[in-house]
Structure formats: C-alpha cells, structure tokens
Amino acid sequence: MESPKVIIGKLFNNRIIFKPLSIPRGTEWLKWLSSEDLIEFTKELLRLVDRITKGKKDTNDLEIFLSEWRETALVNQEDDVLNDIMEAEFEIDAGKGKDWSVIKEEIGL
C-alpha cells in the first residue's frame, strides 16, 4: 500500500506549482485532518518554525504543537465523537446548554 501524501502548492510568477509529499511515519494522523484543518496546520507550523529559527520559540513548543494537532486529527477520525460534538453545539445554539461558570459552581471548582 502506498503511503499517504499531502499536496503542497505555491504561487510563483503567476503559476501554481504543486508537489506531493509523502507523510512521514509517525505523522500518519495528518490524513485525518480536514482540508481546512490541514491548511491551518500548515500555516501555523510555518509560523512556528520561523519563530524557532529566530530563537523566539524552542523545539518543546513544536512537540506541544504537534501533539495538539494530533489530538485534533484523532477526534476527526472518530465519527461518534464528532457526532457528539455536533449535537452539543446544536444544543448550545438552541439555548439548552449551561454556562461554564454555572457548571464550575455546581461541581465546586
């Protein structure tokens, strides 16, 4: 089976150039990100790498970043979790949810 690929594109001299990149082992979870999430992931990753090279961030920040995005990807692959999230958002939009401050008070936080 062929390894999953990500297609990266850039605009250069009014031409769009695309390049397929194999997803390295250990980051297979990237395939579970939605297209929108993958775009956001790439933008944030490039910003973070730029900050790391300028000494404003360190590799620990990169590890945290990748861990958080991995969790997002894992949630995206679980249909039942996504359905629960969408149902909860619908209930909140319908005014059925509770404010976080009320919940914290109820459980003693």
VENRAKA-V983650 format. One record per pair of residues at least 24 apart in sequence whose ideal C-beta (glycine too) atoms are under 6 Angstrom apart, sorted by the first residue. I is the first residue (numbers start at 1). GAP is how many residues later the second one is. If there is no record, write none. Layout:
i = (I I)
gap = (GAP GAP)
This chain:
i = (4 29 29 32 32 32 33 41)
gap = (27 41 44 41 44 45 40 28)
